[in-house]
Amino acid sequence: MKWLQRIGLLLLALLVLGALALGAYVYRSHPALDGELRAPGLAQPVKVSRDAADVTHIEAASERDAWFALGYVHAQERGWQLEFNRRVMHGKLSEILGEATLETDKLLRTLGIMPAAERQLAALPAEAQQAVQAYADGINAFYAASPQAL
């Protein structure tokens, strides 16, 4: 009977250790959501904070750094949504969702959503294009720093 108790205690200890290890892994895998953002591509560090309603606030020395940080934060928090919308625009949902979205992909490609968006971007004033580029640079910087997020 004593050996049965020892095995039970050993299994319980292993279960507790496994749960602690899993908890530590999950905790460490979450990015820091508040604090100073330093990333290649930023001219100055940017302060990112969230209020009680979980609304993100960005304090940056320049407009370009603010757009960059916004892209970084969006990739950090909404990477799945950015990727989903990118696939919608390109008519490539079927690559991840299968045959069920094939007709939608065909329609979106026929409508030419992506070429129209590219024309709209080219028609924007240079200042707006620079803001869009800084935003995209922020997204790319997040994925460069966190390749596991892809």
N, CA, C and O of each residue as an XYZ file, in Angstrom:
600
protein
N       0.817     -1.199      0.000
C       0.000      0.000      0.000
C       0.861      1.264      0.000
O       0.498      2.269     -0.612
N       2.016      1.206      0.698
C       2.884      2.382      0.751
C       3.403      2.747     -0.631
O       3.511      3.928     -0.960
N       3.722      1.755     -1.435
C       4.239      2.043     -2.779
C       3.179      2.710     -3.631
O       3.514      3.523     -4.493
N       1.908      2.394     -3.418
C       0.814      3.025     -4.164
C       0.704      4.509     -3.789
O       0.461      5.357     -4.647
N       0.884      4.808     -2.501
C       0.863      6.204     -2.060
C       2.039      6.976     -2.647
O       1.889      8.120     -3.076
N       3.195      6.351     -2.665
C       4.384      7.007     -3.221
C       4.205      7.287     -4.709
O       4.558      8.364     -5.189
N       3.667      6.338     -5.422
C       3.417      6.549     -6.857
C       2.405      7.675     -7.049
O       2.564      8.515     -7.935
N       1.370      7.687     -6.221
C       0.364      8.749     -6.302
C       0.966     10.120     -6.033
O       0.678     11.082     -6.745
N       1.806     10.206     -5.000
C       2.467     11.477     -4.682
C       3.424     11.895     -5.790
O       3.511     13.075     -6.130
N       4.138     10.932     -6.350
C       5.050     11.226     -7.453
C       4.279     11.755     -8.663
O       4.686     12.737     -9.284
N       3.173     11.105     -8.992
C       2.348     11.563    -10.117
C       1.781     12.959     -9.856
O       1.740     13.799    -10.755
N       1.349     13.196     -8.626
C       0.832     14.517     -8.270
C       1.923     15.576     -8.391
O       1.681     16.665     -8.912
N       3.122     15.257     -7.912
C       4.240     16.203     -8.008
C       4.579     16.486     -9.467
O       4.821     17.634     -9.837
N       4.598     15.442    -10.297
C       4.872     15.633    -11.725
C       3.787     16.481    -12.385
O       4.082     17.322    -13.234
N       2.554     16.264    -12.001
C       1.446     17.052    -12.550
C       1.583     18.524    -12.163
O       1.389     19.408    -12.998
N       1.914     18.785    -10.907
C       2.095     20.165    -10.446
C       3.272     20.817    -11.168
O       3.168     21.960    -11.613
N       4.384     20.105    -11.286
C       5.546     20.652    -11.998
C       5.220     20.915    -13.467
O       5.627     21.937    -14.019
N       4.501     20.013    -14.089
C       4.096     20.208    -15.486
C       3.205     21.427    -15.640
O       3.367     22.204    -16.581
N       2.257     21.600    -14.713
C       1.367     22.759    -14.767
C       2.150     24.054    -14.577
O       1.887     25.045    -15.259
N       3.110     24.050    -13.652
C       3.941     25.241    -13.440
C       4.786     25.551    -14.670
O       4.911     26.712    -15.062
N       5.364     24.526    -15.278
C       6.179     24.735    -16.483
C       5.323     25.275    -17.622
O       5.745     26.182    -18.340
N       4.128     24.725    -17.791
C       3.227     25.211    -18.837
C       2.829     26.660    -18.570
O       2.810     27.479    -19.489
N       2.513     26.976    -17.323
C       2.158     28.350    -16.968
C       3.292     29.321    -17.244
O       3.065     30.413    -17.765
N       4.513     28.928    -16.898
C       5.675     29.787    -17.158
C       5.884     29.978    -18.651
O       6.193     31.082    -19.098
N       5.719     28.920    -19.419
C       5.879     29.013    -20.879
C       4.846     29.967    -21.475
O       5.191     30.827    -22.286
N       3.595     29.821    -21.083
C       2.535     30.687    -21.608
C       2.783     32.130    -21.197
O       2.632     33.038    -22.013
N       3.162     32.355    -19.941
C       3.418     33.711    -19.455
C       4.552     34.364    -20.233
O       4.448     35.528    -20.621
N       5.631     33.628    -20.461
C       6.791     34.184    -21.171
C       6.522     34.385    -22.654
O       7.197     35.186    -23.300
N       5.547     33.670    -23.203
C       5.275     33.798    -24.633
C       4.463     35.048    -24.957
O       4.399     35.456    -26.116
N       3.841     35.661    -23.952
C       3.072     36.880    -24.191
C       4.004     38.084    -24.244
O       4.877     38.229    -23.388
N       3.828     38.946    -25.239
C       4.698     40.117    -25.339
C       4.375     41.137    -24.250
O       3.271     41.160    -23.706
N       5.352     41.969    -23.949
C       5.124     43.081    -23.026
C       4.208     44.081    -23.720
O       4.512     44.547    -24.818
N       3.098     44.408    -23.087
C       2.121     45.284    -23.725
C       2.309     46.747    -23.353
O       1.867     47.630    -24.088
N       2.944     47.014    -22.250
C       3.172     48.388    -21.815
C       4.668     48.612    -21.652
O       5.436     47.687    -21.387
N       5.056     49.880    -21.823
C       6.451     50.219    -21.597
C       7.045     50.945    -22.774
O       6.341     51.497    -23.620
N       8.355     50.930    -22.806
C       9.095     51.636    -23.847
C       9.362     50.688    -25.011
O       9.911     49.601    -24.832
N       8.970     51.113    -26.184
C       9.202     50.323    -27.393
C      10.490     50.802    -28.041
O      10.636     51.975    -28.387
N      11.414     49.872    -28.195
C      12.668     50.135    -28.911
C      12.743     49.089    -30.012
O      12.729     47.886    -29.754
N      12.823     49.569    -31.227
C      12.885     48.637    -32.355
C      13.704     49.271    -33.464
O      13.704     50.492    -33.622
N      14.404     48.443    -34.235
C      15.095     48.992    -35.404
C      14.073     49.671    -36.315
O      13.033     49.094    -36.633
N      14.376     50.887    -36.724
C      13.443     51.647    -37.552
C      12.834     52.827    -36.823
O      12.296     53.738    -37.452
N      12.914     52.819    -35.497
C      12.438     53.959    -34.712
C      13.581     54.951    -34.527
O      14.708     54.564    -34.219
N      13.279     56.236    -34.719
C      14.292     57.260    -34.489
C      14.536     57.444    -32.993
O      15.666     57.679    -32.565
N      13.468     57.337    -32.202
C      13.527     57.498    -30.750
C      12.665     56.401    -30.120
O      11.746     55.899    -30.767
N      12.944     56.025    -28.879
C      12.041     55.088    -28.202
C      10.640     55.689    -28.090
O      10.483     56.907    -27.995
N       9.635     54.830    -28.101
C       8.237     55.248    -28.040
C       7.614     54.641    -26.786
O       7.880     53.486    -26.454
N       6.786     55.419    -26.091
C       6.101     54.917    -24.904
C       4.734     54.377    -25.318
O       3.941     55.080    -25.945
N       4.470     53.124    -24.960
C       3.187     52.484    -25.250
C       2.550     52.118    -23.917
O       3.182     51.483    -23.071
N       1.294     52.522    -23.734
C       0.583     52.181    -22.501
C      -0.872     51.878    -22.830
O      -1.379     52.241    -23.891
N      -1.518     51.215    -21.906
C      -2.939     50.913    -22.042
C      -3.650     51.412    -20.799
O      -3.139     51.308    -19.684
N      -4.842     51.957    -21.014
C      -5.602     52.464    -19.879
C      -6.504     51.364    -19.318
O      -6.426     50.211    -19.742
N      -7.358     51.728    -18.363
C      -8.225     50.750    -17.704
C      -9.184     50.074    -18.680
O      -9.601     48.938    -18.451
N      -9.535     50.758    -19.764
C     -10.427     50.187    -20.779
C      -9.643     49.424    -21.847
O     -10.216     49.008    -22.854
N      -8.344     49.236    -21.638
C      -7.446     48.526    -22.556
C      -7.268     49.255    -23.884
O      -6.995     48.633    -24.911
N      -7.423     50.570    -23.855
C      -7.182     51.392    -25.042
C      -5.694     51.731    -25.070
O      -5.131     52.185    -24.074
N      -5.066     51.504    -26.220
C      -3.634     51.746    -26.363
C      -3.358     53.231    -26.564
O      -4.049     53.905    -27.327
N      -2.344     53.729    -25.872
C      -1.891     55.112    -26.018
C      -0.424     55.082    -26.426
O       0.385     54.365    -25.837
N      -0.095     55.873    -27.445
C       1.265     55.910    -27.974
C       1.799     57.329    -27.848
O       1.173     58.281    -28.315
N       2.960     57.466    -27.215
C       3.631     58.759    -27.107
C       4.947     58.656    -27.863
O       5.833     57.887    -27.490
N       5.065     59.446    -28.938
C       6.256     59.375    -29.786
C       6.786     60.774    -30.044
O       6.042     61.753    -29.998
N       8.082     60.856    -30.317
C       8.723     62.141    -30.590
C       8.404     62.649    -31.988
O       8.489     63.850    -32.246
N       8.039     61.744    -32.890
C       7.735     62.164    -34.261
C       6.495     61.432    -34.759
O       6.110     60.390    -34.231
N       5.889     62.001    -35.780
C       4.709     61.367    -36.367
C       5.074     60.022    -36.988
O       4.316     59.057    -36.886
N       6.241     59.964    -37.633
C       6.661     58.708    -38.251
C       6.820     57.612    -37.198
O       6.394     56.477    -37.413
N       7.431     57.949    -36.065
C       7.585     56.965    -34.999
C       6.228     56.529    -34.440
O       6.054     55.369    -34.067
N       5.269     57.455    -34.384
C       3.927     57.101    -33.903
C       3.259     56.109    -34.850
O       2.660     55.132    -34.399
N       3.355     56.350    -36.162
C       2.774     55.421    -37.144
C       3.474     54.066    -37.066
O       2.822     53.024    -37.130
N       4.790     54.078    -36.929
C       5.570     52.849    -36.806
C       5.088     52.056    -35.590
O       4.824     50.857    -35.684
N       4.978     52.740    -34.445
C       4.550     52.078    -33.209
C       3.129     51.539    -33.340
O       2.826     50.465    -32.819
N       2.260     52.268    -34.025
C       0.893     51.791    -34.224
C       0.894     50.493    -35.028
O       0.176     49.555    -34.683
N       1.685     50.426    -36.087
C       1.801     49.190    -36.857
C       2.348     48.054    -36.010
O       1.868     46.924    -36.094
N       3.347     48.351    -35.196
C       3.954     47.351    -34.314
C       2.912     46.801    -33.341
O       2.788     45.589    -33.166
N       2.162     47.712    -32.709
C       1.145     47.305    -31.736
C       0.023     46.525    -32.419
O      -0.453     45.528    -31.874
N      -0.404     46.962    -33.598
C      -1.450     46.223    -34.310
C      -0.989     44.809    -34.643
O      -1.763     43.862    -34.503
N       0.249     44.651    -35.077
C       0.767     43.309    -35.371
C       0.836     42.476    -34.095
O       0.556     41.277    -34.108
N       1.209     43.118    -33.005
C       1.330     42.439    -31.716
C      -0.031     41.941    -31.227
O      -0.145     40.821    -30.730
N      -1.056     42.774    -31.368
C      -2.372     42.459    -30.818
C      -3.333     41.857    -31.837
O      -4.218     41.084    -31.472
N      -3.168     42.199    -33.090
C      -4.143     41.811    -34.113
C      -3.499     41.177    -35.338
O      -3.986     41.337    -36.457
N      -2.418     40.467    -35.122
C      -1.715     39.862    -36.248
C      -2.596     38.955    -37.080
O      -2.518     38.955    -38.308
N      -3.441     38.175    -36.405
C      -4.347     37.275    -37.131
C      -5.285     38.062    -38.037
O      -5.569     37.637    -39.157
N      -5.767     39.207    -37.560
C      -6.700     40.025    -38.336
C      -5.990     40.674    -39.526
O      -6.551     40.749    -40.619
N      -4.771     41.138    -39.316
C      -4.001     41.703    -40.423
C      -3.773     40.652    -41.503
O      -3.937     40.925    -42.692
N      -3.393     39.450    -41.081
C      -3.146     38.367    -42.042
C      -4.431     37.963    -42.758
O      -4.420     37.730    -43.967
N      -5.529     37.879    -42.025
C      -6.816     37.524    -42.631
C      -7.213     38.564    -43.679
O      -7.598     38.213    -44.794
N      -7.117     39.842    -43.314
C      -7.489     40.913    -44.249
C      -6.561     40.962    -45.459
O      -7.004     41.266    -46.567
N      -5.285     40.666    -45.257
C      -4.353     40.608    -46.384
C      -4.785     39.525    -47.358
O      -4.769     39.731    -48.572
N      -5.166     38.384    -46.834
C      -5.617     37.290    -47.697
C      -6.926     37.639    -48.396
O      -7.120     37.277    -49.557
N      -7.820     38.333    -47.709
C      -9.067     38.774    -48.349
C      -8.742     39.679    -49.528
O      -9.255     39.476    -50.628
N      -7.895     40.673    -49.304
C      -7.557     41.636    -50.360
C      -6.929     40.967    -51.578
O      -7.167     41.383    -52.712
N      -6.134     39.938    -51.345
C      -5.456     39.239    -52.441
C      -6.301     38.114    -53.029
O      -5.907     37.495    -54.018
N      -7.471     37.843    -52.421
C      -8.289     36.730    -52.888
C      -7.633     35.392    -52.609
O      -7.632     34.510    -53.468
N      -7.074     35.232    -51.412
C      -6.342     34.009    -51.075
C      -6.825     33.364    -49.773
O      -6.053     32.704    -49.077
N      -8.091     33.557    -49.453
C      -8.622     32.934    -48.242
C      -8.611     31.412    -48.326
O      -8.412     30.730    -47.320
N      -8.825     30.887    -49.521
C      -8.890     29.429    -49.697
C      -7.597     28.741    -49.299
O      -7.601     27.554    -48.971
N      -6.503     29.464    -49.323
C      -5.227     28.860    -48.933
C      -5.233     28.415    -47.475
O      -4.518     27.483    -47.108
N      -6.035     29.076    -46.643
C      -6.082     28.692    -45.231
C      -7.438     28.122    -44.816
O      -7.511     27.339    -43.869
N      -8.514     28.505    -45.511
C      -9.849     28.058    -45.119
C     -10.411     26.963    -46.011
O     -11.467     26.400    -45.720
N      -9.719     26.663    -47.081
C     -10.151     25.564    -47.930
C     -11.150     25.966    -49.001
O     -11.362     27.144    -49.288
N     -11.748     24.946    -49.572
C     -12.619     25.107    -50.728
C     -13.862     25.955    -50.445
O     -14.448     26.516    -51.371
N     -14.262     26.052    -49.203
C     -15.476     26.798    -48.850
C     -15.392     28.269    -49.248
O     -16.424     28.900    -49.475
N     -14.199     28.819    -49.334
C     -14.049     30.245    -49.667
C     -13.527     30.471    -51.083
O     -13.150     31.589    -51.435
N     -13.504     29.430    -51.883
C     -12.971     29.546    -53.238
C     -13.765     30.534    -54.087
O     -13.175     31.336    -54.812
N     -15.082     30.488    -54.009
C     -15.908     31.410    -54.800
C     -15.696     32.857    -54.353
O     -15.689     33.770    -55.179
N     -15.525     33.059    -53.065
C     -15.243     34.406    -52.551
C     -13.913     34.906    -53.097
O     -13.800     36.062    -53.505
N     -12.914     34.042    -53.104
C     -11.606     34.412    -53.653
C     -11.725     34.803    -55.122
O     -11.152     35.801    -55.558
N     -12.468     34.013    -55.874
C     -12.643     34.308    -57.305
C     -13.308     35.664    -57.493
O     -12.897     36.449    -58.348
N     -14.339     35.942    -56.691
C     -15.041     37.224    -56.789
C     -14.101     38.378    -56.458
O     -14.057     39.370    -57.185
N     -13.354     38.255    -55.374
C     -12.458     39.338    -54.963
C     -11.360     39.578    -55.987
O     -10.966     40.722    -56.216
N     -10.867     38.523    -56.599
C      -9.857     38.692    -57.646
C     -10.473     39.332    -58.886
O      -9.841     40.161    -59.541
N     -11.697     38.949    -59.204
C     -12.381     39.533    -60.363
C     -12.641     41.021    -60.147
O     -12.487     41.824    -61.066
N     -13.034     41.380    -58.932
C     -13.297     42.789    -58.620
C     -12.019     43.621    -58.622
O     -12.080     44.842    -58.771
N     -10.886     42.992    -58.463
C      -9.614     43.708    -58.498
C      -9.406     44.605    -57.296
O      -8.933     45.733    -57.433
N      -9.755     44.115    -56.125
C      -9.637     44.909    -54.899
C      -8.185     45.343    -54.659
O      -7.926     46.510    -54.362
N      -7.253     44.416    -54.786
C      -5.847     44.743    -54.504
C      -5.283     45.746    -55.503
O      -4.658     46.718    -55.079
N      -5.470     45.561    -56.801
C      -4.973     46.580    -57.735
C      -5.605     47.957    -57.491
O      -4.942     48.983    -57.644
N      -6.885     47.973    -57.114
C      -7.542     49.252    -56.815
C      -6.915     49.901    -55.584
O      -6.713     51.115    -55.554
N      -6.609     49.097    -54.574
C      -5.971     49.629    -53.362
C      -4.585     50.177    -53.682
O      -4.184     51.212    -53.149
N      -3.855     49.485    -54.550
C      -2.525     49.962    -54.944
C      -2.615     51.284    -55.697
O      -1.770     52.161    -55.517
N      -3.632     51.431    -56.536
C      -3.823     52.710    -57.249
C      -4.174     53.827    -56.270
O      -3.690     54.951    -56.405
N      -5.014     53.517    -55.288
C      -5.378     54.514    -54.280
C      -4.156     54.947    -53.474
O      -3.984     56.132    -53.189
N      -3.324     54.003    -53.114
C      -2.105     54.327    -52.369
C      -1.197     55.233    -53.187
O      -0.651     56.206    -52.668
N      -1.039     54.915    -54.458
C      -0.177     55.727    -55.328
C      -0.722     57.138    -55.500
O       0.044     58.071    -55.743
N      -2.041     57.306    -55.378
C      -2.661     58.622    -55.552
C      -2.601     59.476    -54.279
O      -2.899     60.670    -54.325
N      -2.224     58.886    -53.162
C      -2.153     59.643    -51.910
C      -1.009     60.646    -51.952
O      -0.022     60.435    -52.657
N      -1.134     61.743    -51.196
C      -0.013     62.680    -51.076
C       1.196     61.972    -50.449
O       1.045     60.980    -49.735
N       2.374     62.488    -50.721
C       3.618     61.871    -50.240
C       3.610     61.690    -48.724
O       4.085     60.671    -48.223
N       3.081     62.660    -47.993
C       3.052     62.571    -46.532
C       2.214     61.373    -46.069
O       2.600     60.669    -45.136
N       1.083     61.146    -46.713
C       0.230     60.009    -46.355
C       0.903     58.690    -46.733
O       0.807     57.711    -45.994
N       1.578     58.662    -47.873
C       2.301     57.448    -48.276
C       3.400     57.116    -47.271
O       3.642     55.949    -46.965
N       4.060     58.150    -46.764
C       5.112     57.933    -45.769
C       4.522     57.371    -44.469
O       5.135     56.526    -43.817
N       3.333     57.847    -44.101
C       2.670     57.331    -42.900
C       2.307     55.860    -43.085
O       2.515     55.051    -42.181
N       1.767     55.512    -44.250
C       1.421     54.114    -44.539
C       2.676     53.246    -44.515
O       2.651     52.131    -43.994
N       3.768     53.752    -45.075
C       5.017     52.987    -45.086
C       5.555     52.795    -43.674
O       6.040     51.714    -43.339
N       5.474     53.832    -42.840
C       5.938     53.713    -41.453
C       5.095     52.680    -40.700
O       5.627     51.891    -39.919
N       3.787     52.687    -40.934
C       2.882     51.711    -40.321
C       3.282     50.292    -40.742
O       3.395     49.401    -39.900
N       3.495     50.086    -42.042
C       3.909     48.769    -42.552
C       5.274     48.375    -41.992
O       5.500     47.207    -41.678
N       6.180     49.338    -41.867
C       7.497     49.056    -41.283
C       7.357     48.573    -39.838
O       8.091     47.686    -39.402
N       6.415     49.159    -39.102
C       6.165     48.729    -37.724
C       5.651     47.299    -37.664
O       6.069     46.519    -36.809
N       4.746     46.956    -38.570
C       4.240     45.578    -38.639
C       5.395     44.619    -38.908
O       5.550     43.607    -38.225
N       6.200     44.952    -39.910
C       7.323     44.086    -40.275
C       8.355     43.985    -39.152
O       8.960     42.931    -38.956
N       8.556     45.079    -38.416
C       9.513     45.054    -37.297
C       9.037     44.106    -36.202
O       9.838     43.393    -35.598
N       7.727     44.102    -35.948
C       7.213     43.175    -34.936
C       7.467     41.736    -35.356
O       7.928     40.927    -34.551
N       7.171     41.412    -36.606
C       7.362     40.029    -37.062
C       8.838     39.654    -37.141
O       9.187     38.487    -36.964
N       9.707     40.622    -37.404
C      11.149     40.345    -37.389
C      11.615     40.031    -35.965
O      12.471     39.171    -35.757
N      11.039     40.742    -34.985
C      11.414     40.532    -33.585
C      10.715     39.319    -32.976
O      11.202     38.753    -31.998
N       9.584     38.916    -33.542
C       8.780     37.817    -32.989
C       8.348     36.864    -34.094
O       7.158     36.772    -34.392
N       9.293     36.153    -34.709
C       8.919     35.284    -35.837
C       7.926     34.191    -35.458
O       7.204     33.693    -36.321
N       7.878     33.809    -34.175
C       6.929     32.787    -33.751
C       5.487     33.276    -33.860
O       4.562     32.465    -33.876
N       5.285     34.596    -33.935
C       3.934     35.150    -34.036
C       3.312     34.902    -35.399
O       2.093     34.980    -35.549
N       4.139     34.603    -36.391
C       3.607     34.301    -37.715
C       2.955     32.958    -37.658
O       2.429     32.484    -38.665
